[in-house]
Amino acid sequence: MLTLVLPRLVDVSAASRRSVSVVERNVAALKSVYWLLLLSGFVEPLLYLLSIGVGVGALVGDLPLPDGRLVSYPEFVAPAMLASSAMTGALAETTFNFFGKMKYMKLYDGVIATPVRPFEIALGELGWAMLRGSAYSAAFLAVMVAFDLTTVTRALTALPAAVLVGFAFGALGMAVSTFMRSWQDFDLMGSAQFTLFLFSGTFVPAQAYPTLLHWLVEVTPLYRSVHLIRGVTLGVGGWAWLLDVLYLVAMMAVGLLVASRRMGRLLYP
């Protein structure tokens, strides 16, 4: 029995080390100007929160939650901005940057000359993307606590949820990037991302839409992300969180599987 289990453990350990080496490579390649780009991913949702959540919120007033409780508009919008921030940070790394490394820099052509395999590259790049997404999420949660939009305890619970959102969208973005042929193809992805941002229960409850659109909204990945984080930060949802978590875990698993297989085909023609 040990002879069957130990090789698998060794393989998992070796794969983890090789994935971490991909992350270390990205950290070593950082330039000072890159930190300004990282900062922009946090500032954008903060501006939306201040302009729409606080500014427009003064005109909108309170909104009802599914359990009938009323919350202020900033409390309603802030979790959606957090989910959007986690999505944006993860996608930025696993789409544009990932595509550039693979298609134009030919970085991974050199990496596969080492023992690192396509799945380990994908896992390492996803881990690197999540360092960025987690930094956005932690900073935004600190702002929410400072604005009294959630409690410290709920913010600590929401951070792993935001990290899961980033992992799910990072894996999805990496899988989509392997099908891109040129930079122009990213225009379509940008339009899809912006559509999700507007129609995922971000600024109004999904129940406000017509019935058909309502159901379409509820099956989108950003809606499930918003629903999860909103439930955690506002203390509602309960067992409904389980569906959101399973949805995001499945999306992450499928994204990683597709990305690693596509990379294998592209790097080993």
C-alpha positions as CSV (number, residue, x, y, z in Angstrom):
1,M,0.0,0.0,0.0
2,L,2.8,2.4,0.9
3,T,4.5,1.8,-2.4
4,L,1.3,3.0,-4.2
5,V,0.7,6.0,-2.0
6,L,4.3,7.4,-1.5
7,P,5.0,8.0,-5.2
8,R,1.8,10.0,-5.5
9,L,2.8,12.1,-2.5
10,V,6.2,12.7,-4.0
11,D,4.7,13.7,-7.3
12,V,2.3,16.1,-5.6
13,S,5.1,17.6,-3.6
14,A,7.4,18.0,-6.6
15,A,4.5,19.5,-8.7
16,S,3.8,22.0,-5.9
17,R,7.5,23.1,-5.8
18,R,7.6,23.5,-9.6
19,S,4.4,25.6,-9.5
20,V,5.9,27.8,-6.7
21,S,8.9,28.3,-8.9
22,V,6.7,29.9,-11.6
23,V,5.4,32.3,-8.9
24,E,8.9,33.1,-7.8
25,R,9.9,33.8,-11.4
26,N,7.1,36.4,-11.7
27,V,8.1,38.0,-8.4
28,A,11.7,38.3,-9.6
29,A,10.6,39.9,-12.9
30,L,8.6,42.7,-11.2
31,K,9.5,46.2,-12.1
32,S,8.8,49.3,-10.0
33,V,6.2,50.7,-12.5
34,Y,4.2,47.5,-12.2
35,W,3.1,48.4,-8.7
36,L,1.3,51.4,-10.2
37,L,-0.7,49.1,-12.4
38,L,-1.5,46.9,-9.3
39,L,-2.7,50.0,-7.5
40,S,-5.2,50.9,-10.3
41,G,-7.0,47.6,-9.7
42,F,-7.9,48.7,-6.2
43,V,-8.7,52.3,-7.0
44,E,-11.3,51.6,-9.7
45,P,-13.8,49.7,-7.5
46,L,-13.2,52.2,-4.7
47,L,-14.2,55.1,-7.0
48,Y,-17.3,53.2,-8.0
49,L,-18.2,52.7,-4.3
50,L,-17.7,56.4,-3.5
51,S,-19.5,57.7,-6.6
52,I,-22.3,55.3,-7.0
53,G,-22.6,53.5,-3.7
54,V,-22.3,56.7,-1.6
55,G,-23.3,59.4,-4.1
56,V,-26.2,57.7,-5.9
57,G,-27.0,55.9,-2.7
58,A,-28.1,59.1,-1.1
59,L,-30.9,59.3,-3.8
60,V,-31.8,55.5,-3.8
61,G,-32.2,55.0,0.0
62,D,-32.4,51.5,1.6
63,L,-32.9,48.3,-0.3
64,P,-34.5,45.1,1.0
65,L,-32.6,41.8,1.3
66,P,-34.2,38.4,0.5
67,D,-34.9,38.0,4.3
68,G,-36.8,41.3,4.3
69,R,-34.0,43.2,6.2
70,L,-33.3,46.7,4.9
71,V,-29.7,47.8,4.2
72,S,-28.2,51.1,3.0
73,Y,-27.3,51.3,-0.6
74,P,-23.5,51.5,0.1
75,E,-23.8,48.3,2.1
76,F,-25.5,46.7,-0.8
77,V,-23.0,47.9,-3.4
78,A,-19.7,47.4,-1.5
79,P,-19.7,43.5,-1.6
80,A,-20.4,43.7,-5.3
81,M,-17.4,46.0,-5.8
82,L,-15.3,43.6,-3.8
83,A,-16.3,40.6,-6.0
84,S,-15.7,42.7,-9.1
85,S,-12.2,43.7,-7.8
86,A,-11.3,40.1,-7.2
87,M,-12.5,39.2,-10.7
88,T,-10.7,42.1,-12.3
89,G,-7.4,41.4,-10.6
90,A,-7.4,37.7,-11.4
91,L,-8.4,38.3,-15.0
92,A,-5.8,41.0,-15.6
93,E,-3.0,38.5,-14.8
94,T,-4.4,35.4,-16.5
95,T,-5.6,37.0,-19.7
96,F,-3.4,39.9,-21.1
97,N,-0.3,39.1,-19.2
98,F,-0.6,35.3,-19.6
99,F,-1.3,35.7,-23.3
100,G,1.7,37.9,-23.8
101,K,4.0,35.5,-22.1
102,M,2.7,32.6,-24.1
103,K,2.1,34.1,-27.5
104,Y,4.7,36.8,-27.9
105,M,7.4,36.4,-25.2
106,K,7.5,32.6,-25.8
107,L,8.3,32.4,-22.1
108,Y,6.6,29.0,-21.6
109,D,8.5,27.5,-24.5
110,G,11.6,27.8,-22.4
111,V,9.9,26.7,-19.2
112,I,8.8,23.4,-20.6
113,A,12.4,22.6,-21.4
114,T,12.7,22.1,-17.6
115,P,10.8,19.5,-15.6
116,V,7.9,22.0,-15.2
117,R,4.7,20.7,-17.0
118,P,1.8,22.7,-18.5
119,F,-0.5,22.0,-15.6
120,E,2.2,23.3,-13.1
121,I,2.6,26.4,-15.2
122,A,-1.1,27.0,-15.1
123,L,-1.2,26.4,-11.4
124,G,1.7,28.7,-10.8
125,E,0.3,31.5,-12.9
126,L,-3.0,31.2,-11.1
127,G,-1.3,31.4,-7.7
128,W,0.6,34.5,-8.9
129,A,-2.7,36.0,-10.0
130,M,-4.2,35.3,-6.6
131,L,-1.4,37.2,-4.9
132,R,-2.6,40.3,-6.8
133,G,-6.3,39.5,-6.3
134,S,-5.9,38.8,-2.6
135,A,-4.1,42.1,-2.1
136,Y,-7.0,44.0,-3.7
137,S,-9.6,42.1,-1.6
138,A,-7.8,42.7,1.7
139,A,-7.4,46.4,1.0
140,F,-11.0,46.8,-0.1
141,L,-12.3,44.9,3.0
142,A,-10.3,47.3,5.2
143,V,-12.1,50.2,3.5
144,M,-15.5,48.5,4.0
145,V,-14.7,48.1,7.7
146,A,-13.5,51.7,8.0
147,F,-16.8,52.9,6.3
148,D,-18.8,50.7,8.7
149,L,-20.2,48.7,5.8
150,T,-19.3,45.4,7.5
151,T,-17.8,44.1,10.7
152,V,-14.2,43.0,11.3
153,T,-15.4,39.4,11.9
154,R,-17.4,39.3,8.7
155,A,-14.6,40.9,6.7
156,L,-12.2,38.1,7.9
157,T,-14.7,35.6,6.7
158,A,-15.2,37.4,3.4
159,L,-11.5,37.3,2.5
160,P,-11.4,33.6,1.8
161,A,-14.6,34.0,-0.2
162,A,-13.0,36.7,-2.3
163,V,-9.9,34.6,-2.8
164,L,-12.1,31.8,-4.1
165,V,-13.7,34.2,-6.5
166,G,-10.3,35.2,-7.8
167,F,-9.2,31.6,-8.2
168,A,-12.3,30.8,-10.2
169,F,-12.1,33.8,-12.5
170,G,-8.3,33.4,-12.9
171,A,-8.7,29.8,-14.0
172,L,-11.5,30.8,-16.4
173,G,-9.4,33.7,-17.8
174,M,-6.4,31.4,-18.4
175,A,-8.6,28.9,-20.2
176,V,-10.1,31.6,-22.5
177,S,-6.7,33.1,-23.2
178,T,-5.5,29.8,-24.7
179,F,-8.1,30.2,-27.5
180,M,-7.1,33.8,-28.3
181,R,-5.4,34.4,-31.6
182,S,-4.5,38.1,-31.3
183,W,-4.9,41.1,-29.0
184,Q,-8.0,42.1,-30.9
185,D,-9.8,39.1,-29.5
186,F,-9.6,40.6,-26.1
187,D,-12.1,43.2,-27.1
188,L,-14.8,40.6,-26.9
189,M,-13.6,39.5,-23.6
190,G,-13.6,43.0,-22.3
191,S,-17.2,43.5,-23.5
192,A,-18.3,40.3,-21.7
193,Q,-16.5,41.3,-18.5
194,F,-18.2,44.8,-18.5
195,T,-21.6,43.2,-19.2
196,L,-21.1,40.9,-16.2
197,F,-20.1,43.9,-14.1
198,L,-23.4,45.7,-15.0
199,F,-25.8,42.8,-14.9
200,S,-24.8,40.6,-11.9
201,G,-26.9,42.1,-9.2
202,T,-24.1,44.6,-8.8
203,F,-26.1,47.8,-8.5
204,V,-29.7,46.5,-8.2
205,P,-31.2,43.3,-6.9
206,A,-31.5,40.5,-9.5
207,Q,-35.2,40.4,-8.7
208,A,-35.7,43.8,-10.2
209,Y,-35.1,42.4,-13.7
210,P,-37.8,40.7,-15.8
211,T,-38.2,37.0,-15.0
212,L,-36.2,35.7,-18.0
213,L,-33.3,38.1,-17.4
214,H,-33.5,37.5,-13.7
215,W,-32.8,33.8,-14.2
216,L,-30.0,34.5,-16.7
217,V,-28.4,36.9,-14.3
218,E,-28.4,34.3,-11.5
219,V,-26.5,31.7,-13.5
220,T,-23.6,34.0,-14.3
221,P,-20.3,33.6,-12.4
222,L,-20.1,37.1,-11.1
223,Y,-23.6,37.0,-9.7
224,R,-22.7,33.8,-7.8
225,S,-19.6,35.7,-6.5
226,V,-21.6,38.8,-5.5
227,H,-24.2,36.7,-3.9
228,L,-21.6,34.8,-1.8
229,I,-19.7,37.9,-0.7
230,R,-22.8,39.9,-0.1
231,G,-24.2,37.2,2.1
232,V,-21.0,36.9,4.1
233,T,-20.5,40.7,4.7
234,L,-24.1,41.3,5.5
235,G,-24.7,38.1,7.5
236,V,-27.4,36.6,5.3
237,G,-27.6,33.5,3.1
238,G,-26.8,30.5,5.2
239,W,-27.0,27.3,3.2
240,A,-27.3,29.3,0.0
241,W,-23.6,30.0,0.2
242,L,-22.9,26.3,-0.4
243,L,-24.3,26.6,-4.0
244,D,-22.1,29.6,-4.7
245,V,-19.0,27.9,-3.4
246,L,-19.7,24.7,-5.4
247,Y,-20.3,26.7,-8.5
248,L,-17.0,28.6,-8.1
249,V,-15.0,25.5,-7.2
250,A,-16.3,23.7,-10.3
251,M,-15.5,26.7,-12.5
252,M,-12.0,26.8,-11.1
253,A,-11.5,23.1,-11.7
254,V,-12.8,23.2,-15.3
255,G,-10.8,26.3,-16.1
256,L,-7.5,24.7,-14.9
257,L,-8.2,21.5,-16.7
258,V,-9.0,23.3,-20.0
259,A,-6.0,25.7,-19.6
260,S,-3.5,23.0,-18.9
261,R,-4.7,20.7,-21.8
262,R,-4.8,23.6,-24.2
263,M,-1.3,24.7,-23.1
264,G,-0.1,21.2,-23.7
265,R,-1.4,21.2,-27.2
266,L,0.1,24.7,-28.0
267,L,3.5,24.1,-26.4
268,Y,3.9,20.5,-27.7
269,P,2.7,20.8,-31.3
